Amino acid sequence: MPRVPAHLRESALGMLQGGMRTADVARDINCNVRTVRCLRRRYRETERTADRPRSGRPRVTTPAQVRYIRTSHLRDRYRMATTTARDTPGNHNPSISAQTVRNKLREVGLRACRPVVSQVLSRHHRQQRHLWTQTHSCWTRQDWQKVLFTDELRFYLTRGDGRIRVYRRRNEHYTEACT
């Protein structure tokens, strides 16, 4: 049966018990006539209008395990999914896969991304930059045309192989935990 909200199911059942025709009820709640017939048949069999349990693969993780996965990755954004899969406690299932951990993180809004690599500036660096800007603030266009900019280096402070992932939400590129 197509998904019909619970309040519409209850009102359709009330209309049917009130003596309305199936086609009129279907038109009033804007659904198929067959849906209303199935609703009536299900109510006769089970005396309920709620959906029956659906078949399918059972969940591997419990809600408590999903909370543990989420909080452990929010505490350590660089934590690998394989580590979390190995360390996830629970009596329901002895082990879960790393792919399950990645799927659960994606469900709660955490994506695996490359970390933003930025240079860590010390107090001395900031003072030197400030001094440089003060000395060059009065330069003219002709002075700047004589300068050759060749600084195209990559700064890999830590984890520079590009294979490390950081789990973050949208718009968290430059937060301190994600850099």
C-alpha positions in Angstrom: 0.0 0.0 0.0 1.4 3.4 -0.8 2.4 5.6 2.1 -0.6 7.5 3.4 -0.2 9.6 6.5 -1.7 8.2 9.7 -4.2 11.0 10.1 -5.6 10.4 6.5 -5.8 6.7 7.2 -7.9 7.3 10.3 -10.2 9.8 8.6 -10.6 7.4 5.6 -11.6 4.6 8.0 -14.0 6.9 9.7 -15.6 7.8 6.3 -15.9 4.2 5.4 -17.5 3.3 8.7 -19.8 6.3 8.2 -21.1 4.7 5.0 -19.3 6.5 2.3 -18.4 4.7 -0.9 -14.8 3.6 -1.5 -14.4 5.8 -4.6 -15.7 8.9 -2.7 -13.2 8.3 0.2 -10.3 7.9 -2.3 -11.3 11.1 -4.0 -11.5 13.0 -0.7 -8.1 11.9 0.6 -6.5 12.1 -2.8 -5.3 8.5 -3.2 -6.0 5.4 -5.3 -9.2 3.4 -4.8 -7.1 0.2 -4.3 -5.3 1.9 -1.4 -8.6 2.5 0.4 -9.7 -1.1 -0.3 -6.4 -2.4 1.2 -6.8 -0.1 4.2 -10.3 -1.5 4.8 -9.1 -5.1 4.4 -6.1 -4.5 6.8 -8.4 -3.0 9.4 -10.7 -6.0 9.2 -7.7 -8.4 9.7 -5.7 -6.6 12.3 -8.0 -3.9 13.6 -5.2 -1.4 13.1 -4.4 1.1 10.4 -0.7 1.3 11.0 1.8 -0.2 8.5 2.7 -3.8 9.1 6.4 -4.6 9.8 8.3 -4.8 6.5 10.7 -7.5 5.6 14.3 -6.7 4.9 17.8 -7.0 6.2 18.0 -6.3 9.9 20.1 -3.4 11.1 23.6 -4.3 12.0 24.1 -1.5 14.5 22.0 -0.4 17.4 21.1 3.2 18.1 23.6 3.3 20.9 26.4 2.1 18.6 25.5 4.8 16.1 25.7 7.4 18.8 29.1 6.0 19.9 30.4 6.1 16.3 29.2 9.7 15.9 30.6 11.0 19.1 34.0 9.2 18.7 34.4 10.8 15.2 33.3 14.2 16.5 35.9 14.0 19.2 38.7 12.9 16.9 38.0 14.0 13.3 41.0 12.2 12.0 39.9 8.8 13.4 39.8 6.1 10.7 36.7 4.1 10.1 38.6 0.8 10.5 39.6 1.8 14.0 36.1 2.7 14.9 34.8 -0.6 13.5 37.3 -2.5 15.6 36.6 -0.5 18.8 32.8 -0.3 18.6 31.3 -2.1 21.6 28.1 -3.9 21.7 26.4 -7.2 22.5 24.1 -7.2 19.5 26.9 -8.0 17.0 30.5 -8.7 17.8 32.0 -6.9 14.8 30.9 -4.4 12.2 32.6 -3.4 9.0 34.4 -0.2 8.3 32.0 0.4 5.4 29.1 0.3 7.9 30.9 2.9 10.0 31.3 5.1 6.9 27.6 4.7 6.0 26.5 5.6 9.6 28.7 8.6 9.6 27.2 9.7 6.3 23.7 9.2 7.7 24.4 11.6 10.6 25.9 14.2 8.2 29.7 13.6 8.6 31.6 13.2 5.3 35.1 12.0 4.8 37.1 14.9 3.1 40.7 15.8 2.6 41.8 18.1 5.4 42.6 21.7 4.7 46.3 22.2 5.0 47.3 25.6 6.3 50.5 26.9 7.6 50.6 27.4 11.4 51.7 30.9 12.1 53.6 31.6 15.3 53.8 35.0 17.0 57.1 35.6 15.3 55.6 34.8 11.9 52.8 37.3 12.4 55.2 40.0 13.6 57.4 39.5 10.5 54.3 39.6 8.2 53.1 42.8 9.8 56.6 44.4 9.5 56.7 43.3 5.8 53.4 44.9 5.1 54.4 48.1 6.8 57.6 48.4 4.8 55.9 47.7 1.5 52.7 49.6 2.0 54.0 52.7 0.2 55.3 50.8 -2.9 54.1 52.0 -6.3 53.0 49.9 -9.2 56.4 50.2 -10.8 58.0 48.8 -7.7 55.7 45.8 -7.7 56.4 45.1 -11.3 60.0 44.4 -10.5 59.1 41.6 -8.1 59.1 38.0 -9.3 56.7 35.9 -7.3 58.0 32.3 -7.2 56.4 31.0 -4.0 54.4 28.0 -5.2 55.4 25.5 -2.5 53.1 23.2 -0.7 53.3 23.2 3.0 52.8 19.7 4.5 52.9 20.2 8.2 51.5 16.8 9.2 49.8 14.0 7.3 50.9 15.2 3.9 50.4 12.0 1.9 46.8 13.0 1.0 45.4 9.7 2.1 44.2 10.8 5.5 40.6 11.9 5.8 38.9 14.2 8.2 35.2 13.7 9.0 33.3 17.0 8.9 29.9 18.4 8.3 29.1 20.9 5.6 30.7 24.3 5.9 33.3 23.1 8.5 36.3 23.5 6.2 38.3 25.9 8.3 37.2 24.9 11.8 40.1 24.2 14.1 39.1 20.5 14.6 39.1 19.9 10.8 42.4 21.5 9.7 
